[in-house]
Amino acid sequence: MPRALRCNLPNQPYECSTRTVNEQFLLNPYAAPGRLAVKYDHLRPGDKKRLERDARIAMQNAARLAKLFDELNAWRRGEAAQPNVTIDTLPETVNNIIGVWLAKAIDHTKVSYFGMVALENHPHHMLSHPKGKLDEFFQYFNGQVARALNRFHGRRHQFWSRRYSAIPVLDETADIQRLLYILTNPQKADLVDTISQWPGLSSAKFYLEGDGVDNEFLFFDRSAWHLAKKPKNIAPYLQVVKIKYTVLPALAHMAEPERKEYLNRLIGERESEFRTKRRSERKSVLGKAGLMKTDTKSRPKHPKYGRMPLCLCSDVELRLLFISARYRYEAAYHEQTRAYREAEQPYEVELPLGAYPPPKLLRFRYPADPERSPLPNLTVR
């Protein structure tokens, strides 16, 4: 079957991911700001001393951020004086950058965000949009993260290798299995042994420990700071933001204690499976020490390539129904766009409901009556 056209369904959970350019480890949580490592550029790539130093800087910045959170909260409650923070002393980490723009993107695009994990060269997301406009979320999130992390690393040019991939998750059983896949991805990749050992950003703590655990990030409003003529103290332009997670619909009927116990059991089983597999293959996890020695400019020795599945579903009949509807949708799409290209005079094209227009198609509309489009047949929830 040819690569599916872009068409995201409303209120449908999707599992999405985007890889960094050349699969470089630019999302490494132990990376240090590039401006602090300029004088060490003469060292060879992968130099252990430089990487250990970068990891120490990253951990120190995380500790300074936590302290700054407390100082800002105390100041805003009127319990302490305004902290003195300058643009040069503002601590920054990769986790904070991803967390800030994830929180801002969720708030900006109104998606329902079910879970995520950020590995060193790609993040996994699970989300839905009431109108299926996932492109708005990724346009905002990927663009802002690329700009911020390029500034952080002291690099320029392209950050992501390509546009995001999106796989619809069609039923509740598949929803839970995909959430587990996302949360336990560091264990599957032999990076850590348990879910609590992963130092990168993850929604595991939201599901296993509660909404308030490690879910606050420090946002620096550069636009307001520039409009104010760049005052030396930037404390008034620092905001604490939180990621607004939505409990996966397949788990929403459970009370929080029951949900935590259920997920802990499933995650424990998966971790045990990965542990047994590593033991049989005589492998070991990379662990904290190995992660701290990962160079952001390096990439996997054996990157995995493969086509994304058209959908994720535990019910065979439902999966076949979806594929059949997708064929009809693609046929209608190609027929309408081909007629437009062959026409002597440009006219307004009626695309199937929810389809993204092809390049250079300036005039288009969607049918007023949804039954005239094959796309509603794809709505399987």
C-alpha positions as CSV (number, residue, x, y, z in Angstrom):
1,M,0.0,0.0,0.0
2,P,1.4,3.5,-0.9
3,R,2.4,5.9,1.9
4,A,-0.9,7.3,3.3
5,L,-1.9,10.8,2.7
6,R,-1.9,13.3,5.5
7,C,-5.3,13.1,7.2
8,N,-5.8,13.3,10.9
9,L,-9.1,12.4,12.5
10,P,-10.8,14.5,15.2
11,N,-10.6,13.3,18.8
12,Q,-8.5,10.3,17.7
13,P,-5.4,9.4,19.7
14,Y,-2.2,9.4,17.6
15,E,1.3,8.2,18.4
16,C,3.7,10.7,16.9
17,S,7.4,11.1,16.7
18,T,10.1,13.2,15.0
19,R,13.8,12.5,14.7
20,T,16.7,14.9,14.9
21,V,18.8,15.7,11.9
22,N,21.2,12.8,11.2
23,E,19.7,11.2,14.4
24,Q,22.2,13.2,16.5
25,F,21.8,13.0,20.3
26,L,20.7,16.7,20.5
27,L,18.0,15.9,23.2
28,N,20.6,14.4,25.6
29,P,19.4,15.4,29.1
30,Y,23.1,15.6,30.2
31,A,24.1,18.2,27.5
32,A,25.6,21.5,28.6
33,P,25.0,24.9,27.0
34,G,27.2,25.2,23.9
35,R,28.5,28.7,24.9
36,L,30.3,27.2,28.0
37,A,32.2,24.6,25.9
38,V,33.7,26.9,23.2
39,K,37.2,26.7,24.6
40,Y,37.0,22.9,24.6
41,D,36.3,22.6,20.9
42,H,39.8,21.5,20.2
43,L,39.2,18.3,22.1
44,R,38.3,15.3,19.9
45,P,34.6,14.2,19.6
46,G,33.6,11.9,22.4
47,D,36.4,13.1,24.8
48,K,35.5,11.6,28.2
49,K,36.7,14.6,30.3
50,R,34.7,17.1,28.3
51,L,31.5,14.9,28.4
52,E,31.8,14.4,32.1
53,R,32.3,18.1,32.6
54,D,29.2,18.8,30.4
55,A,27.1,16.3,32.5
56,R,28.2,18.0,35.7
57,I,27.2,21.4,34.3
58,A,23.8,20.0,33.3
59,M,23.2,18.6,36.8
60,Q,24.3,21.9,38.4
61,N,22.0,23.8,36.1
62,A,19.1,21.5,37.1
63,A,19.8,22.2,40.8
64,R,20.0,25.9,40.2
65,L,16.7,25.8,38.3
66,A,15.0,24.1,41.2
67,K,16.4,26.7,43.6
68,L,15.2,29.5,41.3
69,F,11.7,28.0,41.2
70,D,11.5,28.4,45.0
71,E,12.9,31.9,45.0
72,L,10.4,33.1,42.3
73,N,7.5,31.4,44.0
74,A,8.5,33.0,47.4
75,W,8.8,36.4,45.7
76,R,5.4,36.2,44.0
77,R,3.8,35.2,47.3
78,G,5.4,38.3,48.9
79,E,7.5,36.2,51.3
80,A,10.9,37.2,49.8
81,A,12.6,39.9,47.8
82,Q,12.8,39.8,44.0
83,P,15.6,37.5,43.0
84,N,18.4,39.0,40.8
85,V,18.7,37.0,37.6
86,T,20.5,38.1,34.5
87,I,20.5,36.7,31.0
88,D,24.0,35.4,31.6
89,T,23.2,33.7,34.9
90,L,19.9,32.1,33.9
91,P,20.4,28.3,34.2
92,E,19.1,26.2,31.3
93,T,18.7,22.5,30.6
94,V,17.5,20.4,27.7
95,N,14.6,19.0,29.8
96,N,13.5,22.5,30.8
97,I,13.5,23.6,27.1
98,I,11.4,20.6,26.0
99,G,9.1,20.9,29.0
100,V,8.5,24.7,28.5
101,W,7.6,24.4,24.8
102,L,5.5,21.3,25.3
103,A,3.5,23.1,27.9
104,K,3.1,26.2,25.7
105,A,2.2,24.1,22.6
106,I,-0.5,22.2,24.5
107,D,-2.0,25.4,25.8
108,H,-1.7,27.2,22.4
109,T,-3.3,24.4,20.3
110,K,-5.7,22.9,22.8
111,V,-4.7,19.3,22.2
112,S,-5.5,16.5,24.6
113,Y,-2.0,15.3,25.6
114,F,-1.9,11.8,26.9
115,G,1.8,11.0,27.4
116,M,5.4,11.4,26.1
117,V,9.0,10.4,26.5
118,A,12.0,12.3,25.1
119,L,14.8,10.0,24.0
120,E,18.2,11.4,23.1
121,N,17.4,11.7,19.3
122,H,13.6,11.7,19.1
123,P,10.6,12.3,21.3
124,H,7.4,10.1,21.3
125,H,4.0,11.8,21.8
126,M,0.5,10.5,22.3
127,L,-2.2,13.1,21.7
128,S,-5.4,14.0,19.9
129,H,-7.0,17.2,18.7
130,P,-10.7,18.0,18.6
131,K,-10.5,18.9,14.9
132,G,-7.6,16.6,14.0
133,K,-5.2,19.5,13.5
134,L,-2.0,17.8,14.8
135,D,0.0,19.8,12.3
136,E,-0.7,23.0,14.3
137,F,0.8,21.4,17.4
138,F,3.9,20.1,15.7
139,Q,4.5,23.3,13.8
140,Y,4.5,25.2,17.0
141,F,6.3,22.7,19.2
142,N,9.0,21.5,16.8
143,G,9.7,25.1,15.6
144,Q,10.1,26.5,19.1
145,V,12.2,23.5,20.3
146,A,14.5,23.7,17.3
147,R,15.1,27.4,17.8
148,A,15.6,27.1,21.6
149,L,17.9,24.0,21.4
150,N,19.9,25.5,18.5
151,R,20.6,28.5,20.8
152,F,21.3,26.2,23.7
153,H,23.8,24.1,21.8
154,G,25.4,27.0,20.0
155,R,24.5,25.5,16.6
156,R,22.6,26.7,13.5
157,H,20.5,25.4,10.6
158,Q,18.3,22.3,10.5
159,F,17.3,20.6,13.8
160,W,14.7,18.0,12.8
161,S,15.3,15.5,10.0
162,R,11.8,15.6,8.6
163,R,8.1,16.3,9.5
164,Y,6.4,14.3,12.2
165,S,5.0,10.8,11.7
166,A,1.5,10.1,13.0
167,I,-0.1,6.7,13.6
168,P,-3.8,6.5,14.6
169,V,-4.5,4.2,17.6
170,L,-7.9,2.8,16.9
171,D,-9.1,1.0,20.1
172,E,-8.7,1.2,23.9
173,T,-6.6,-2.0,24.1
174,A,-4.1,-0.5,21.6
175,D,-4.3,2.8,23.5
176,I,-3.0,1.2,26.7
177,Q,-0.3,-0.9,24.8
178,R,1.0,2.2,23.0
179,L,1.1,4.2,26.2
180,L,3.2,1.4,27.8
181,Y,5.4,1.3,24.7
182,I,6.1,5.1,25.1
183,L,6.7,5.0,28.8
184,T,9.0,2.0,28.7
185,N,10.9,3.0,25.5
186,P,14.2,3.8,27.4
187,Q,14.1,0.3,28.8
188,K,13.4,-1.2,25.4
189,A,16.3,0.7,23.9
190,D,18.6,-0.8,26.7
191,L,19.3,2.7,28.1
192,V,18.1,2.1,31.7
193,D,16.8,-0.8,33.7
194,T,13.7,0.8,35.3
195,I,11.4,3.6,34.5
196,S,12.6,5.8,37.4
197,Q,16.2,5.8,36.2
198,W,15.5,7.6,32.9
199,P,16.9,11.2,33.4
200,G,15.0,12.6,30.3
201,L,11.6,14.1,30.2
202,S,8.8,11.5,30.5
203,S,5.1,11.5,31.5
204,A,5.7,8.3,33.6
205,K,5.7,10.3,36.8
206,F,2.3,11.9,35.9
207,Y,0.7,8.4,35.7
208,L,2.7,6.7,38.5
209,E,3.2,9.5,41.1
210,G,0.7,12.3,40.4
211,D,0.4,15.6,38.4
212,G,2.6,17.7,40.7
213,V,5.8,15.6,40.6
214,D,8.6,17.2,38.4
215,N,6.1,18.9,36.1
216,E,7.1,22.6,36.5
217,F,9.3,24.4,34.0
218,L,10.8,27.9,33.8
219,F,9.8,30.0,30.8
220,F,11.7,33.1,29.9
221,D,9.5,35.5,27.9
222,R,12.1,36.9,25.6
223,S,9.6,39.0,23.6
224,A,8.4,40.9,26.6
225,W,12.0,41.4,27.8
226,H,13.0,42.8,24.4
227,L,9.9,45.1,24.4
228,A,11.0,46.4,27.8
229,K,14.4,47.4,26.3
230,K,16.3,44.4,27.8
231,P,16.5,45.3,31.6
232,K,19.4,43.7,33.4
233,N,17.2,41.8,35.9
234,I,15.0,39.3,34.0
235,A,13.1,38.0,37.0
236,P,9.9,39.8,36.1
237,Y,9.9,37.9,32.7
238,L,10.3,34.4,34.2
239,Q,7.1,32.3,34.4
240,V,6.5,28.9,35.9
241,V,4.6,26.7,33.4
242,K,3.1,23.1,33.7
243,I,2.3,20.5,31.2
244,K,-1.4,19.9,31.1
245,Y,-1.7,16.1,30.8
246,T,-5.0,14.4,30.0
247,V,-5.5,10.9,31.4
248,L,-5.8,8.4,28.5
249,P,-9.5,7.7,27.9
250,A,-9.0,4.0,28.2
251,L,-7.8,4.6,31.8
252,A,-10.1,7.6,32.7
253,H,-12.7,5.3,34.3
254,M,-10.3,4.1,37.0
255,A,-9.7,6.0,40.2
256,E,-6.2,7.3,40.6
257,P,-4.9,4.7,43.1
258,E,-6.3,1.9,40.9
259,R,-4.8,3.4,37.8
260,K,-1.4,3.7,39.4
261,E,-1.5,0.1,40.7
262,Y,-2.6,-1.2,37.2
263,L,0.1,0.7,35.3
264,N,2.8,-0.2,37.8
265,R,2.0,-3.9,37.3
266,L,2.0,-3.6,33.5
267,I,5.2,-1.6,33.5
268,G,6.9,-4.0,35.9
269,E,6.0,-6.9,33.6
270,R,7.4,-5.2,30.6
271,E,10.6,-4.3,32.4
272,S,11.0,-7.9,33.5
273,E,10.6,-9.0,29.9
274,F,13.3,-6.6,28.7
275,R,15.5,-7.7,31.6
276,T,15.1,-11.4,30.6
277,K,15.8,-10.7,27.0
278,R,19.0,-8.7,27.8
279,R,20.1,-11.6,30.0
280,S,19.6,-14.1,27.2
281,E,21.4,-11.9,24.7
282,R,24.2,-11.1,27.3
283,K,23.6,-7.4,27.0
284,S,23.6,-4.7,29.7
285,V,21.9,-1.3,29.9
286,L,23.9,1.9,29.2
287,G,23.0,3.4,32.6
288,K,23.6,6.8,34.0
289,A,27.4,6.6,33.6
290,G,27.0,5.7,29.9
291,L,24.4,8.4,29.3
292,M,26.7,11.0,30.9
293,K,29.4,10.1,28.3
294,T,27.1,10.5,25.3
295,D,28.2,13.2,22.9
296,T,25.4,15.3,21.4
297,K,27.2,15.2,18.0
298,S,27.3,11.4,17.8
299,R,24.5,9.2,16.5
300,P,23.4,5.5,16.9
301,K,25.9,3.0,15.4
302,H,23.0,0.9,13.9
303,P,20.0,3.2,13.3
304,K,16.8,1.5,12.6
305,Y,14.8,2.3,9.5
306,G,11.3,1.1,8.6
307,R,7.9,2.3,7.4
308,M,5.4,3.3,10.0
309,P,2.3,1.2,10.3
310,L,-0.9,2.6,8.8
311,C,-2.7,2.2,12.1
312,L,-2.4,0.5,15.5
313,C,-5.3,-1.8,16.5
314,S,-5.9,-5.0,18.5
315,D,-9.1,-5.8,16.5
316,V,-8.4,-7.4,13.1
317,E,-11.8,-6.5,11.7
318,L,-11.5,-2.9,12.8
319,R,-8.1,-2.6,11.3
320,L,-9.4,-4.0,7.9
321,L,-12.3,-1.6,8.1
322,F,-10.0,1.3,8.6
323,I,-7.7,0.3,5.7
324,S,-10.7,-0.1,3.4
325,A,-12.0,3.4,4.3
326,R,-8.5,4.8,3.8
327,Y,-8.4,3.4,0.3
328,R,-11.7,5.0,-0.6
329,Y,-10.5,8.3,0.9
330,E,-7.3,8.3,-1.1
331,A,-9.1,7.4,-4.3
332,A,-11.4,10.5,-3.8
333,Y,-8.5,12.7,-2.9
334,H,-6.5,11.7,-6.0
335,E,-9.5,12.0,-8.3
336,Q,-10.3,15.6,-7.2
337,T,-6.7,16.8,-7.3
338,R,-6.1,15.2,-10.7
339,A,-9.2,16.9,-12.1
340,Y,-7.9,20.2,-10.8
341,R,-4.5,19.8,-12.5
342,E,-6.1,18.9,-15.8
343,A,-8.6,21.7,-15.9
344,E,-8.0,24.6,-18.3
345,Q,-9.1,27.2,-15.7
346,P,-8.4,27.2,-12.0
347,Y,-11.5,26.5,-9.8
348,E,-12.3,25.8,-6.2
349,V,-11.6,22.2,-5.3
350,E,-13.8,20.3,-2.9
351,L,-11.4,18.0,-0.9
352,P,-12.5,15.2,1.4
353,L,-13.2,16.4,4.8
354,G,-10.1,16.8,6.9
355,A,-7.6,16.4,4.0
356,Y,-4.5,18.6,3.8
357,P,-4.4,20.5,0.4
358,P,-1.5,19.6,-1.9
359,P,1.2,22.3,-2.6
360,K,0.2,25.2,-4.8
361,L,-3.5,24.5,-4.4
362,L,-4.8,27.9,-3.5
363,R,-8.5,27.6,-3.7
364,F,-10.2,24.7,-1.9
365,R,-13.1,24.0,0.4
366,Y,-14.5,21.1,2.4
367,P,-18.0,19.6,1.8
368,A,-20.8,21.2,3.9
369,D,-22.4,17.8,4.2
370,P,-19.9,15.4,5.8
371,E,-21.7,12.4,4.2
372,R,-20.4,13.5,0.8
373,S,-16.9,12.7,1.9
374,P,-15.5,9.2,2.5
375,L,-13.5,10.5,5.5
376,P,-16.2,10.0,8.1
377,N,-16.0,6.3,7.4
378,L,-12.5,6.5,9.1
379,T,-14.1,7.6,12.3
380,V,-14.0,4.3,14.2
381,R,-14.4,5.4,17.8
